[in-house]
Amino acid sequence: MARLVDVIEMMIKEMLDENDGSATISRSSLAEKANCVPSQITYVLSTRFKAGNGYIVESRRGGGGQITITRVQHLTQSDYLKGVLDSVGTDLTQQQAKTLLENCIACGAINAREGKCVMSAVSDRALAKVDTDVRSVVRADIFKNAMLGLMLDR
């Protein structure tokens, strides 16, 4: 069974597909459809629909919790990778790296082979000898350098 965040992400992506890459949603009505609280919608938007993932999310103040999500489709591969690079902070979990790479592959910024290579380099298995308290920092540095390398190749 899919996790709730995956279900919410699929629902939003379906709305985007149905509306040519842009959709205005109400947090409360989507939460009702997904049988969750509105804060879970906010969590999905902030983790899965960031600029680095190829989306622009605009919140309307006073609009009853209405949010407009737009899939950015005119970015070059290099621009997309730069957005991903910019979205990575000082640390990165294995799951965050996986999500970013899956999005890069889905939008065509990198191919599956490149994604698998980067994922292998930043996996917990590859970083097993790195202390757990700094592993996510080391992973972020490796990930950023890999993205830079891929950008130079575009």
C-alpha positions as CSV (number, residue, x, y, z in Angstrom):
1,M,0.0,0.0,0.0
2,A,1.3,3.4,-0.9
3,R,2.2,5.9,1.8
4,L,-0.2,8.9,2.2
5,V,2.4,11.4,0.9
6,D,2.8,9.3,-2.2
7,V,-1.0,9.2,-2.7
8,I,-1.2,13.0,-2.2
9,E,1.7,13.6,-4.7
10,M,-0.1,11.4,-7.3
11,M,-3.3,13.3,-6.8
12,I,-1.6,16.6,-7.4
13,K,0.3,15.3,-10.4
14,E,-2.9,14.0,-11.9
15,M,-4.4,17.5,-11.5
16,L,-1.4,19.0,-13.2
17,D,-1.7,16.5,-16.1
18,E,-5.4,17.2,-16.5
19,N,-4.8,21.0,-16.6
20,D,-1.8,21.3,-18.9
21,G,0.8,21.6,-16.1
22,S,-0.9,24.1,-13.8
23,A,-3.5,23.7,-11.2
24,T,-5.1,25.7,-8.4
25,I,-6.0,23.7,-5.4
26,S,-7.5,24.3,-2.0
27,R,-5.5,22.7,0.8
28,S,-8.7,21.9,2.8
29,S,-10.6,20.3,-0.1
30,L,-7.6,18.2,-1.2
31,A,-7.1,17.1,2.4
32,E,-10.7,16.1,2.5
33,K,-10.3,14.0,-0.6
34,A,-7.1,12.4,0.7
35,N,-8.7,11.9,4.1
36,C,-5.9,13.8,5.9
37,V,-5.3,17.1,7.6
38,P,-4.3,20.2,5.6
39,S,-0.8,20.3,7.1
40,Q,-0.1,17.0,5.3
41,I,-0.8,18.7,2.0
42,T,1.5,21.5,3.0
43,Y,4.2,18.9,3.8
44,V,3.9,17.2,0.4
45,L,4.0,20.6,-1.4
46,S,7.1,21.7,0.5
47,T,9.0,18.4,0.0
48,R,7.8,17.1,-3.4
49,F,6.9,20.3,-5.4
50,K,9.9,22.5,-4.9
51,A,11.6,24.6,-7.6
52,G,14.5,22.0,-7.7
53,N,11.9,19.4,-8.6
54,G,10.6,21.5,-11.5
55,Y,7.6,23.2,-9.9
56,I,6.5,26.7,-8.8
57,V,4.2,26.8,-5.9
58,E,2.3,30.0,-5.2
59,S,0.2,30.5,-2.1
60,R,-2.6,33.1,-2.2
61,R,-3.0,35.0,1.0
62,G,-6.7,35.3,2.0
63,G,-7.7,33.1,-0.8
64,G,-9.1,30.4,1.4
65,G,-6.0,28.3,1.4
66,Q,-5.8,28.2,-2.4
67,I,-2.4,27.2,-3.9
68,T,-1.4,27.4,-7.5
69,I,1.2,24.8,-8.7
70,T,2.8,25.1,-12.1
71,R,5.1,22.5,-13.7
72,V,8.0,24.3,-15.2
73,Q,8.5,22.8,-18.7
74,H,10.8,25.2,-20.5
75,L,13.9,24.7,-18.5
76,T,17.0,23.4,-20.2
77,Q,18.7,20.4,-18.7
78,S,21.4,22.5,-17.2
79,D,19.0,25.0,-15.7
80,Y,17.0,22.1,-14.2
81,L,20.1,20.6,-12.7
82,K,21.1,24.0,-11.3
83,G,17.7,24.3,-9.6
84,V,18.3,20.9,-8.1
85,L,21.7,21.9,-7.0
86,D,20.4,25.1,-5.5
87,S,17.7,23.2,-3.6
88,V,20.2,21.0,-1.7
89,G,21.3,22.4,1.6
90,T,24.1,21.4,3.8
91,D,22.8,17.9,4.4
92,L,20.8,15.4,2.4
93,T,19.2,12.1,3.3
94,Q,19.3,9.0,1.1
95,Q,15.6,9.4,0.5
96,Q,15.9,13.0,-0.5
97,A,18.7,12.2,-2.9
98,K,16.6,9.4,-4.4
99,T,13.6,11.7,-4.9
100,L,15.7,14.4,-6.5
101,L,17.3,11.9,-8.9
102,E,13.9,10.4,-9.8
103,N,12.6,13.8,-10.7
104,C,15.7,14.6,-12.7
105,I,15.2,11.4,-14.7
106,A,11.4,12.0,-15.1
107,C,11.9,15.4,-16.6
108,G,14.8,14.3,-18.8
109,A,17.6,16.3,-17.2
110,I,19.6,13.1,-16.7
111,N,19.2,9.6,-17.9
112,A,18.5,6.5,-15.8
113,R,22.1,5.3,-15.9
114,E,23.4,8.7,-14.7
115,G,20.8,8.6,-11.9
116,K,21.8,5.1,-10.8
117,C,25.5,6.1,-10.7
118,V,24.9,9.2,-8.6
119,M,22.5,7.2,-6.3
120,S,25.2,4.5,-5.9
121,A,27.7,7.1,-4.8
122,V,25.5,8.8,-2.2
123,S,23.8,5.6,-0.9
124,D,24.1,4.5,2.8
125,R,25.9,1.5,1.5
126,A,28.6,3.6,-0.1
127,L,28.9,5.8,2.9
128,A,28.8,3.0,5.5
129,K,32.3,3.9,6.9
130,V,31.3,7.5,7.3
131,D,30.1,8.4,10.8
132,T,26.3,8.6,10.9
133,D,26.3,12.1,12.4
134,V,28.1,13.5,9.4
135,R,26.9,11.1,6.7
136,S,24.1,13.4,5.4
137,V,26.6,16.3,5.1
138,V,29.0,14.2,3.2
139,R,26.2,12.9,1.0
140,A,25.1,16.5,0.2
141,D,28.7,17.4,-0.9
142,I,29.0,14.3,-3.1
143,F,25.6,14.9,-4.6
144,K,26.3,18.6,-5.3
145,N,29.6,17.7,-7.0
146,A,27.9,15.0,-9.1
147,M,25.3,17.5,-10.2
148,L,28.0,20.0,-11.1
149,G,29.7,17.3,-13.2
150,L,26.5,16.5,-15.0
151,M,25.8,20.2,-15.6
152,L,29.2,20.6,-17.3
153,D,28.4,17.7,-19.6
154,R,25.2,19.4,-20.9
